[in-house]
Amino acid sequence: MGLRVVIAGGGTGGHIFPAVAIAHALKKKSPDLEILFIGAKGKMEMEKVPQAGYKIEGLDIAGFNRSSLIKNIALPFKLIKSFFQVRNIFAGFKPDVAIGVGGYSTFPVLKYAQQKGIPTFILESNSFAGKANIMLGQQALKVFVAHDGMEKFFPKSKMMYTGNPVRNTILIPEGTREEAVKFFGLDPQLPVVLVTGGSLGAKSINEAIYHGLHRITEHDIQLIWQTGKPFAERGKEVAAGNGKVWVNDFIKEMDKAFAAADVIVSRAGAMAISEICVIAKPAIFVPYPFAAEDHQTANAKNLEQREAGILVPDDKAAAKLVDEVMTLVADQVRREKLSRNIAPLGVRNADEVIAETIIKTVQKG
């Protein structure tokens, strides 16, 4: 019988996609291995993980709310309840190893595993580690990191630079740019800007594009615009009848969207950055300012310092984003420079390296 593995985390695609990539790599290396995901009830992992072919259990857990302190009153009770839920899940599944990828469920799952002497591993995908991961990292067997300078957060002896796991469809895209552009009903002869605020959408990016849409398309710039659910209606409304815009709340065929794009506008989550590094496209990053420890700004600044990306602060998006988009589309030399500088940061086999390390480390122990 193979190893029994728990993978904890989620909340956004930035946590879910690398977790699924690791799960696939583990199964590929050890087909008899059993995997159970643990996520937060009501979050997107409860839908996306089963779609990827894995079982998932949900916890009644929420994160610290930075925008409304009063909403945190119930947090200690939810955390205590989640520990009891983890105990029951572990009693039934009996895991040999626990992997945390970030998100609300990571802390109670890995903390409980460590208390029970079960080997734990952490994927810290950001350039600025969250407090929960820093605490858990002290007792983890290995901490997989995607950025330099992470020894200020974790014991150096436990750290391993792997990069972030990226979806296979992004790594091995099918078809040409022309085919990808036509897939979205757009003209391959005109430039295409992919606008994405991540799986949940991004208010500041959406508002800026909404107000500047006609100015953009008047300059023969086309848009593939992922709005997220909350903004989908307004996005479709403003783009109605405009043949230079494809708009929807979610993009299932992200590989085609990346292939079609000449410029990308994105949040600066670790997963988004990892995928943009792999495809080596020029990008404008608008970090989400309320991310834990403001890690998205740290991620984007890291790229800006290497001249591998353009940073537009969230509170400047309304005034600056559309101008930045139009300027970059018009400047081929700068686009080529950004592509050149971001390409070496792309890691293509992180999932395999992580899976192999976990299996070898546990078997050795």
C-alpha positions in Angstrom: 0.0 0.0 0.0 1.3 3.5 -0.9 1.8 6.6 1.1 -1.4 8.4 2.3 -1.0 12.1 1.7 -3.0 15.1 2.9 -2.7 18.3 1.0 -4.1 21.4 2.8 -4.8 24.9 1.5 -6.8 26.8 -1.1 -8.9 29.9 -1.2 -7.7 31.1 -4.6 -6.4 29.6 -7.8 -3.0 30.6 -6.8 -3.0 28.0 -4.0 -5.2 25.4 -5.7 -3.5 25.0 -9.1 0.0 24.3 -7.6 -1.6 21.9 -5.1 -3.2 20.0 -7.9 0.0 20.0 -9.9 1.9 18.5 -6.9 -0.9 15.9 -6.5 -0.6 14.9 -10.2 3.2 14.6 -9.9 3.0 12.5 -6.8 0.5 10.1 -8.4 2.7 9.9 -11.5 5.7 8.9 -9.4 3.8 6.6 -7.1 0.4 5.4 -8.6 -0.6 3.5 -5.5 -0.3 6.7 -3.3 -3.6 8.0 -1.8 -4.3 11.7 -1.7 -6.9 13.6 0.3 -7.3 17.4 0.1 -8.5 19.5 3.0 -9.8 23.0 2.3 -12.1 25.7 3.6 -15.9 25.3 3.2 -17.4 27.7 0.8 -14.1 28.4 -1.0 -13.3 27.5 -4.6 -11.2 24.5 -3.8 -14.4 22.6 -2.8 -15.4 22.8 -6.5 -12.0 22.9 -8.3 -10.3 19.9 -6.5 -13.1 17.4 -7.3 -13.0 18.6 -10.9 -9.3 17.7 -10.9 -10.2 14.2 -9.8 -9.4 14.3 -6.0 -11.4 13.9 -2.8 -11.6 17.0 -0.5 -12.9 17.5 3.0 -13.9 21.0 4.2 -13.2 22.8 7.4 -15.2 25.6 9.0 -12.3 28.1 9.0 -11.7 31.6 7.9 -8.7 33.9 7.7 -8.0 37.1 9.5 -10.0 40.0 8.0 -7.8 43.0 7.6 -10.5 45.3 6.3 -13.1 44.8 9.1 -11.7 43.8 12.5 -15.2 43.1 13.9 -15.5 40.2 11.5 -12.6 38.5 13.4 -14.6 38.0 16.6 -15.6 34.4 15.7 -12.1 33.5 14.4 -10.7 31.8 17.6 -13.9 29.6 17.8 -13.6 28.6 14.2 -10.0 27.8 14.7 -10.7 25.5 17.7 -13.6 23.9 15.7 -11.3 23.3 12.7 -8.8 21.4 15.0 -11.5 19.0 16.0 -12.5 18.6 12.4 -8.9 17.9 11.4 -8.6 15.3 14.2 -11.6 13.5 12.9 -10.4 13.6 9.3 -7.0 12.3 10.3 -8.6 9.5 12.4 -10.4 8.3 9.3 -7.7 8.8 6.6 -4.6 8.1 8.7 -2.1 10.2 6.7 1.6 9.4 6.5 2.5 13.0 5.4 0.9 16.4 5.2 1.6 19.1 2.7 0.6 22.8 3.1 0.3 25.1 0.1 -1.1 28.2 1.8 -4.7 29.3 2.5 -6.9 29.1 5.5 -6.9 25.3 6.0 -3.1 25.0 6.0 -2.4 26.1 9.6 -4.8 23.7 11.5 -4.0 20.8 9.3 -0.2 21.1 9.5 -0.2 22.1 13.2 -2.2 19.1 14.1 0.1 16.9 11.9 3.2 18.2 13.6 1.7 17.6 17.1 1.1 14.0 16.1 4.6 13.6 14.7 3.4 13.3 11.0 6.0 14.6 8.5 5.0 18.0 7.1 6.1 19.9 4.0 5.3 23.5 3.1 5.2 25.3 -0.3 5.8 29.0 0.3 5.0 30.5 -3.1 5.4 34.1 -2.2 8.5 36.3 -1.8 7.2 37.4 1.7 6.2 34.5 3.9 3.0 34.6 5.9 3.1 34.3 9.7 1.4 30.9 9.8 3.9 29.4 7.4 6.8 30.9 9.3 5.5 29.2 12.5 4.9 25.9 10.8 8.3 26.1 9.0 10.2 25.6 12.2 9.0 22.0 12.5 8.5 21.1 8.8 10.8 18.6 7.2 11.2 20.8 4.1 10.1 24.3 3.0 9.9 24.6 -0.8 10.4 28.2 -1.9 10.2 30.1 -5.1 12.2 33.2 -4.3 15.7 34.1 -3.2 16.3 35.6 0.3 13.8 33.4 2.1 16.3 32.5 4.9 14.9 35.5 6.8 11.7 33.5 7.3 12.8 29.9 7.5 15.7 27.8 8.8 18.2 27.6 5.9 18.7 23.8 6.4 15.1 23.1 5.7 14.7 25.4 2.6 14.8 24.1 -0.9 14.5 26.3 -3.9 12.1 24.7 -6.4 10.0 27.5 -7.9 6.2 27.2 -8.1 4.4 24.4 -9.7 2.6 25.5 -12.9 -0.4 23.9 -14.7 0.6 21.5 -17.4 -1.6 23.2 -19.9 0.4 26.4 -19.5 3.7 24.5 -19.8 2.7 22.7 -23.0 0.4 25.0 -24.9 -1.4 23.7 -28.0 -1.6 25.6 -31.3 -0.3 29.0 -32.4 -1.0 32.6 -31.3 -3.2 33.1 -34.4 -5.3 30.1 -33.5 -5.6 31.3 -29.9 -6.6 34.8 -30.9 -9.3 33.3 -33.2 -10.6 31.1 -30.4 -11.6 34.3 -28.6 -13.2 35.7 -31.8 -10.6 38.4 -32.2 -8.3 39.5 -35.1 -4.8 38.0 -35.1 -3.5 41.1 -37.0 -4.2 43.4 -34.0 -2.5 43.4 -30.6 -4.2 41.6 -27.7 -4.1 42.5 -24.0 -5.1 39.9 -21.5 -6.6 41.4 -18.4 -7.0 39.1 -15.4 -7.5 39.8 -11.7 -7.1 36.2 -10.8 -9.9 33.6 -10.3 -11.9 36.0 -8.1 -11.5 39.2 -10.1 -9.8 42.5 -9.1 -11.9 45.6 -8.5 -9.3 48.2 -9.2 -8.2 46.6 -12.5 -11.8 46.1 -13.6 -12.8 49.7 -12.8 -9.8 51.1 -14.7 -10.6 48.9 -17.7 -14.3 49.7 -17.5 -13.7 53.4 -17.7 -10.9 53.2 -20.3 -12.3 50.4 -22.5 -13.4 52.6 -25.5 -10.1 54.5 -25.4 -8.2 51.3 -25.6 -10.2 49.7 -28.4 -10.2 53.0 -30.4 -6.5 52.5 -30.7 -7.0 49.1 -32.3 -6.0 47.2 -29.1 -8.1 44.1 -28.4 -8.9 42.8 -24.9 -9.4 39.3 -23.4 -10.9 40.4 -20.1 -11.5 38.1 -17.1 -13.6 40.0 -14.7 -14.4 37.5 -11.9 -18.1 37.0 -10.9 -18.8 40.2 -9.0 -17.9 42.4 -12.0 -19.1 40.2 -14.9 -22.4 41.9 -15.6 -20.8 45.4 -15.8 -18.0 44.1 -17.9 -20.3 42.5 -20.4 -22.5 45.6 -20.4 -19.7 48.0 -21.3 -18.3 45.7 -23.9 -21.6 44.9 -25.6 -21.3 45.1 -29.4 -17.6 45.8 -29.3 -15.9 43.3 -31.5 -12.5 44.0 -30.1 -13.4 42.7 -26.6 -13.9 39.2 -25.3 -15.2 39.3 -21.7 -16.3 36.7 -19.2 -16.1 36.1 -15.4 -13.7 33.2 -15.8 -11.3 31.8 -18.4 -11.2 28.0 -18.6 -8.8 28.0 -21.4 -6.0 30.0 -19.7 -3.4 28.4 -22.0 -5.1 29.9 -25.0 -5.5 33.3 -23.3 -1.7 33.4 -22.5 -0.9 32.3 -26.1 -3.0 35.0 -27.6 -1.7 37.8 -25.4 0.9 40.4 -26.4 0.7 42.1 -23.0 -0.8 40.9 -19.7 -2.4 42.9 -16.9 -2.5 40.9 -13.7 -2.5 40.8 -9.9 0.8 39.9 -8.5 0.0 36.6 -6.7 2.7 34.0 -6.7 0.9 31.6 -9.1 0.1 34.4 -11.6 3.7 35.5 -11.6 5.1 31.9 -12.0 2.9 31.3 -15.0 3.8 34.6 -16.6 7.5 33.9 -16.0 7.1 30.5 -17.8 5.4 32.0 -20.8 7.7 35.0 -20.8 5.2 37.7 -21.7 5.5 41.4 -20.9 3.2 42.2 -18.0 1.9 45.0 -15.9 1.2 44.0 -12.3 -1.3 45.6 -10.0 -0.8 44.0 -6.5 -3.7 43.3 -4.3 -3.0 45.6 -1.3 -4.8 43.5 1.3 -2.9 40.3 0.7 -1.3 38.9 3.9 1.8 40.9 4.8 1.2 42.8 1.5 3.2 40.0 -0.2 1.8 40.8 -3.7 3.5 44.2 -3.6 6.8 42.5 -2.6 6.4 40.0 -5.5 5.8 42.8 -8.0 8.7 45.0 -6.7 11.0 42.0 -7.0 10.2 41.9 -10.7 10.3 45.6 -11.2 13.8 45.7 -9.7 14.9 43.2 -12.3 13.2 45.1 -15.1 11.0 42.0 -15.7 7.7 43.6 -15.0 5.8 46.9 -14.6 4.3 47.8 -11.2 1.2 49.9 -10.9 0.0 50.3 -7.3 -3.6 49.4 -6.7 -4.5 53.0 -5.6 -3.0 54.3 -8.8 -4.7 51.9 -11.2 -7.6 54.3 -11.9 -5.3 57.1 -13.0 -2.4 55.1 -14.6 -3.3 51.6 -15.7 -4.9 52.3 -19.1 -2.1 54.7 -20.0 0.5 52.1 -19.1 -1.3 49.5 -21.2 -1.4 51.7 -24.3 2.2 52.9 -23.9 3.5 49.3 -23.5 1.5 48.0 -26.5 3.1 50.8 -28.6 6.6 50.1 -27.4 7.9 46.9 -28.9 11.5 47.4 -27.6 10.3 47.6 -24.0 8.0 44.6 -24.5 10.9 42.6 -25.8 13.1 43.7 -22.9 10.5 42.7 -20.3 10.1 39.3 -22.0 13.8 38.7 -22.0 14.2 39.6 -18.4 11.3 37.6 -17.0 12.1 34.4 -19.0 15.0 33.2 -16.9 12.7 33.3 -13.8 10.4 30.6 -15.2 10.6 27.2 -13.6 9.1 24.3 -15.6 9.5 21.2 -13.4 8.8 22.4 -9.8 5.9 19.9 -9.3 8.2 16.9 -10.2 11.1 18.1 -7.9 8.7 18.7 -5.0 7.0 15.3 -5.5 10.3 13.4 -5.7 11.7 15.2 -2.6 8.6 14.4 -0.5 8.5 10.7 -1.5 12.3 10.2 -1.0 12.4 12.2 2.3 9.4 10.2 3.9 10.7 6.8 2.7 14.2 7.7 4.1 12.6 8.6 7.4 
